[in-house]
Amino acid sequence: MARLIGKRRAVIDCFCVLNDAAIWRYLNFGCAVKGTGRSHVQRLKESRGNGRQAGARCGAGGLRAGSKGPFMGKINIVAGVPGAGKSTLLFEVWKRVEKELHYSTVSFGTEMLKLCQEAGLVKDRDEMRDLSPDIQEEMQWRTTKHIAERPENILLDTHCAIKSGSGSYLPGLTPRMLERLSPRAIILVDAHEAEIRGRRRLDKSRPLRTIELVEDILEHKLINRAYAAAFSARSGCLLRIIQNNTGEFERAVQEFIATLQFIGVEQICPLGQSHPPEAPPAKT
């Protein structure tokens, strides 16, 4: 719209229609943006000015149009039902591409667990499933804001669907979480339900995990795919489904790497080394 007008215009968001990405784009076009909120647009303008100064210092060229803030990298969501081999696959992929693509890996569950423990809500990861939906959503949002502010290219290890203790499902990502993260891709790692059940039985690191029936795992997989497709449509990002069945691990690794190479990385100010994923539990 700004290009069509051909000169600077004021953009007034009276009904909170514009998200942060849209506001950044108008600001980068030189438009004046006004809103009816509590100084949110002004804070974006101030961070935009800080980002330009930092860009001049490190040669990164300032802010990207549509970014979440100054020097925010790309976030790719990596999801899969427990037992699909997501963590093992992610660990191997990270080892092979870290030097080339400079991705850091972040476990959403680990970050959320830390916040829940600090708040005295749970003692371990399995207890998070029994939190009320309202508390889970609030802790998800706090975790999302913490992750979105990190100036890194991130592989975010998380779940599309969370199965609660009652057997019902909660979305692993809400609309405002997706808007804040602005993912470039959702990579869904999958495997045959019988293999998933077998892997869960061998995982000695989660002794309290319930071993579900094959039919229940299949249901979870279908819900997971439905959520992943909905998240992709909502955020307008790429969706890639990778099969990680026994005997096909190398092919899954190559497909994962090819997807990351297709997406690429954001060139940002170097703030240290990238962070490795959590090592998968040893099989006994």
C-alpha positions, 0 to 999 in steps of 0.5 A: 500500500505504501508503494502504491501511494508513492509517498509517506503516509500516516498509518493509524491502527484503530482496531489492533489489526496490525501485528509487530511484523506489519508495523515494522514493514510500515516503519521501514517504508518511512510511514508514521504509525499510530496506534490506540494501545499503551505506547507499544508502537513507540517502543517498537520505534525506539527499538528500531532506532537502537537496531539501526545504531547497532547495525551501523556498528557491526555492519549487519545493515540494521533491521530486517523488514518484518523482523520481531525486533533488532537482529532477530534470526530465523526460528524453525519449529521442529516437532513430533510426538514423543518417541518419533526420534525427534531429539536424536534426529535433531542432535545429529543434524545440528552436529553436521550443519552447525559450522555451515548454518550456525543454528542454535537449538532450544528445547521449548519444554526445557525452557518452560520447565525452568519457568514452572519450577521457578514458580513452584508449579512442578518438580519435573517435566511429566508433572507439566501435563497435569497443569490446568489449561489456563496455567499451561497457556500462561507458561507457554506464553512466558516461554515464547516471549523469552525465546523470541527475544533471543538474537539467534537462528533457532531450531525450536524443539517442541510439540504441535499437540500436547496430550494432557493427563485426561487424554484431551489435547492442547495446541502446543502453539497458540495464535499469539505464540505463532505471531510472536515467534514468526516461524519460517518452517515447521519440520514435523518428525514422524514414525510408525506408531508401533515403532514409537511405542517400542522406543518409549518402552526403551526410554529409561529416562522417563520412568513415569511416562505412560506406555500408550496403546498403538491406537492411541499413538496413531490418534496423537499422530493424526492430531499432531499433523492437523495442528502442524498444518493449521499452524503452517497456514496461520503463520504462512510458513513452510511445512515439512514432514520427515519419516524417521522409521528404523533403517531410514535414519540417514535419509531422514537426516539428509531430508532435514539438512536439505530443508534447512539449506533451502530456508537458509539463515539470517545474517545477524551480529555474532553474539557467541557460539551456537548452542547444541541440542540436548543429547538424546537419552542413552538406550539401555 
